[in-house]
Amino acid sequence: MQLSTDTTQPVLNRLRRAQGQLAGVVRMLEEERDCEDVVTQLAAVSKALDRAGFALIASGLKECVVAGEDADADKLERVFLSLA
């Protein structure tokens, strides 16, 4: 299943933000910042990645339905559950 640029661009934006957050976590560790602050930022990175994955899957499912493609339900379920 190929996704359009309209679908992938918002996901790319989310991933770039998560990449910046992750760089911040690395910097915090290098600076020996407080553990609680590091874990809080790490949780934010994790949530950002989850949201990017869910957005990508939701958009992909929507495009499959709109395009009328015969989507393999088992395959779609496996991809979706890989984020769980």
HUMOJO-V535501 format. One record per residue. N is the residue number from 0. RES is the residue in one small letter. PSI is psi in degrees with one decimal (* if undefined). Layout:
N/RES/PSI
N/RES/PSI
//
This chain:
0/m/120.5
1/q/137.7
2/l/147.2
3/s/162.3
4/t/-35.0
5/d/-31.9
6/t/-44.2
7/t/-26.4
8/q/-46.9
9/p/-34.5
10/v/-42.3
11/l/-40.5
12/n/-43.5
13/r/-42.8
14/l/-36.9
15/r/-38.7
16/r/-43.1
17/a/-37.5
18/q/-41.2
19/g/-40.4
20/q/-41.5
21/l/-40.2
22/a/-36.6
23/g/-38.8
24/v/-45.0
25/v/-45.3
26/r/-42.4
27/m/-42.0
28/l/-42.4
29/e/-32.9
30/e/3.0
31/e/46.5
32/r/167.4
33/d/136.0
34/c/-43.4
35/e/-39.8
36/d/-40.6
37/v/-46.1
38/v/-39.3
39/t/-45.0
40/q/-36.9
41/l/-39.1
42/a/-37.9
43/a/-39.8
44/v/-46.0
45/s/-44.7
46/k/-39.5
47/a/-40.8
48/l/-41.9
49/d/-46.1
50/r/-38.5
51/a/-44.1
52/g/-45.0
53/f/-39.4
54/a/-41.0
55/l/-45.0
56/i/-43.9
57/a/-42.2
58/s/-40.5
59/g/-42.9
60/l/-42.2
61/k/-44.8
62/e/-36.2
63/c/-43.6
64/v/-45.4
65/v/-41.3
66/a/-11.8
67/g/20.8
68/e/150.1
69/d/92.9
70/a/135.1
71/d/107.7
72/a/-39.8
73/d/-42.1
74/k/-44.8
75/l/-40.3
76/e/-42.5
77/r/-44.3
78/v/-45.5
79/f/-46.3
80/l/-18.0
81/s/-19.1
82/l/-9.6
83/a/*
//
